[in-house]
């Protein structure tokens, strides 16, 4: 099974990123977490993105706040799917990170989830990997069915059914 690379711009992003790691663990998807900054460690960030495919990665998740060029920097160095997680900041509430993550030039896409949307980033990574993995696809189907059952149980509880 291909791995997921989880890259964060700073260790302060770990509380958000950990949610993605937890989801990947629940699905049994291997991952690595690294701290590479598009601005403070551009050489290392570029090295990771340009060698990720040959090192067995299938998807990259990149989380960063403020200027948030990390997902774009990752996408510029690989043809692997890149999922950006804009991280909430005190200054603009994460809107700056959201806009700089989602506004990519043509030909260099970054799939972008909600501000602090690490769980959805991980589920999207699982969906991408499941395209070529029947076992992972079955786990994803069960995950979705469990979510439906939980929602219907809550509906029944509030409606005394």
VMD Tcl script that draws the C-alpha trace (Angstrom):
set ca {
  {0.00 0.00 0.00}
  {1.21 3.50 -0.81}
  {2.08 5.82 2.08}
  {0.71 9.27 2.81}
  {3.16 12.07 3.47}
  {1.88 14.57 6.03}
  {3.91 17.76 5.86}
  {3.40 20.66 8.22}
  {5.05 24.03 8.18}
  {5.58 24.18 11.93}
  {5.23 21.96 14.98}
  {2.46 24.31 16.13}
  {0.34 22.65 13.40}
  {0.64 19.23 15.07}
  {-2.64 19.36 17.05}
  {-4.53 19.75 13.76}
  {-2.34 17.38 11.75}
  {-2.63 14.67 14.41}
  {-6.32 14.34 13.51}
  {-5.32 13.31 9.97}
  {-2.77 10.86 11.31}
  {-5.42 9.31 13.57}
  {-7.81 8.78 10.65}
  {-5.07 7.23 8.52}
  {-4.17 4.92 11.42}
  {-7.83 3.88 11.76}
  {-7.79 2.84 8.09}
  {-4.43 1.11 8.40}
  {-2.78 3.49 5.94}
  {0.94 4.03 6.54}
  {2.12 7.62 6.81}
  {5.07 9.79 7.71}
  {4.89 13.22 9.33}
  {7.56 15.83 8.62}
  {8.09 19.51 9.39}
  {9.17 21.30 6.22}
  {8.49 24.93 5.53}
  {8.19 26.46 2.08}
  {10.02 29.47 3.53}
  {12.33 28.23 6.31}
  {13.37 24.88 4.76}
  {12.69 25.24 1.02}
  {15.48 22.86 -0.02}
  {14.20 20.07 2.23}
  {10.58 20.68 1.21}
  {11.55 20.48 -2.46}
  {13.60 17.32 -1.87}
  {10.62 15.65 -0.21}
  {8.17 16.53 -2.96}
  {10.46 15.58 -5.83}
  {11.33 12.18 -4.36}
  {8.01 11.25 -2.73}
  {6.74 9.07 -5.56}
  {9.91 6.97 -5.76}
  {9.83 6.57 -1.96}
  {6.41 4.92 -2.05}
  {4.10 7.81 -1.30}
  {0.74 7.99 -3.05}
  {-0.66 11.24 -1.64}
  {0.77 14.26 0.16}
  {-1.16 16.23 2.77}
  {0.34 19.66 3.45}
  {-0.79 21.81 6.37}
  {0.22 25.40 6.92}
  {-1.14 28.64 8.27}
  {-0.78 32.28 7.37}
  {0.93 32.58 3.95}
  {0.44 28.81 3.54}
  {2.51 28.26 0.42}
  {3.47 24.77 1.58}
  {0.82 22.82 -0.35}
  {1.66 24.72 -3.51}
  {5.37 24.14 -2.99}
  {4.68 20.42 -2.59}
  {2.46 20.33 -5.69}
  {5.09 22.14 -7.76}
  {7.56 19.32 -7.16}
  {5.41 16.25 -7.79}
  {2.60 14.79 -9.86}
  {1.18 13.05 -6.80}
  {-2.15 14.37 -5.51}
  {-1.61 17.08 -2.89}
  {-4.25 17.95 -0.32}
  {-3.87 21.27 1.49}
  {-5.06 21.93 5.02}
  {-5.26 25.66 5.74}
  {-4.51 26.20 9.43}
  {-6.46 28.72 11.49}
  {-4.47 31.69 12.75}
  {-5.26 34.47 15.17}
  {-4.64 37.19 12.61}
  {-7.28 36.38 9.99}
  {-8.89 33.23 11.35}
  {-7.33 31.10 8.63}
  {-8.87 32.94 5.68}
  {-5.39 33.93 4.50}
  {-4.26 30.29 4.60}
  {-7.43 29.14 2.85}
  {-7.06 31.59 -0.01}
  {-3.35 30.95 -0.55}
  {-3.94 27.19 -0.51}
  {-6.93 27.12 -2.85}
  {-5.74 29.77 -5.35}
  {-3.28 27.71 -7.38}
  {-2.22 28.39 -10.97}
  {-3.59 26.22 -13.77}
  {-1.78 22.93 -14.10}
  {-0.61 22.74 -10.47}
  {-3.74 21.72 -8.53}
  {-4.06 21.41 -4.78}
  {-7.19 19.83 -3.36}
  {-8.11 22.01 -0.40}
  {-10.21 21.10 2.62}
  {-11.77 23.38 5.21}
  {-9.73 25.43 7.64}
  {-8.32 22.92 10.16}
  {-10.05 20.16 8.13}
  {-7.46 17.47 8.81}
  {-9.96 14.64 9.17}
  {-11.42 15.32 5.73}
  {-7.91 15.60 4.28}
  {-7.17 12.11 5.56}
  {-10.48 10.69 4.29}
  {-9.80 12.23 0.87}
  {-6.32 10.68 0.87}
  {-7.91 7.31 1.71}
  {-10.42 7.75 -1.13}
  {-7.58 8.42 -3.57}
  {-5.57 5.41 -2.42}
  {-8.70 3.21 -2.40}
  {-9.04 3.65 -6.17}
  {-6.39 0.98 -6.58}
  {-6.92 -1.02 -3.39}
  {-10.04 -3.15 -2.92}
  {-9.37 -3.82 0.77}
  {-9.05 -0.12 1.50}
  {-12.14 0.54 -0.61}
  {-14.13 -1.92 1.54}
  {-12.94 -0.15 4.71}
  {-14.05 3.15 3.21}
  {-17.51 1.73 2.39}
  {-17.85 0.52 6.00}
  {-16.72 3.92 7.30}
  {-19.42 5.64 5.26}
  {-22.09 3.11 6.32}
  {-21.12 3.56 9.98}
  {-21.47 7.33 9.59}
  {-24.93 6.93 8.10}
  {-25.98 4.58 10.89}
  {-24.71 6.98 13.57}
  {-26.61 9.90 12.04}
  {-29.84 7.89 11.80}
  {-29.44 6.75 15.41}
  {-29.20 10.38 16.51}
  {-32.25 11.24 14.43}
  {-34.21 8.43 16.07}
  {-33.10 9.57 19.53}
  {-34.34 13.14 19.11}
  {-37.59 11.97 17.53}
  {-38.24 9.23 20.12}
  {-38.45 6.56 17.45}
}
mol new
graphics top color blue
foreach p $ca { graphics top sphere $p radius 0.5 }
foreach p [lrange $ca 0 end-1] q [lrange $ca 1 end] { graphics top cylinder $p $q radius 0.2 }
display resetview
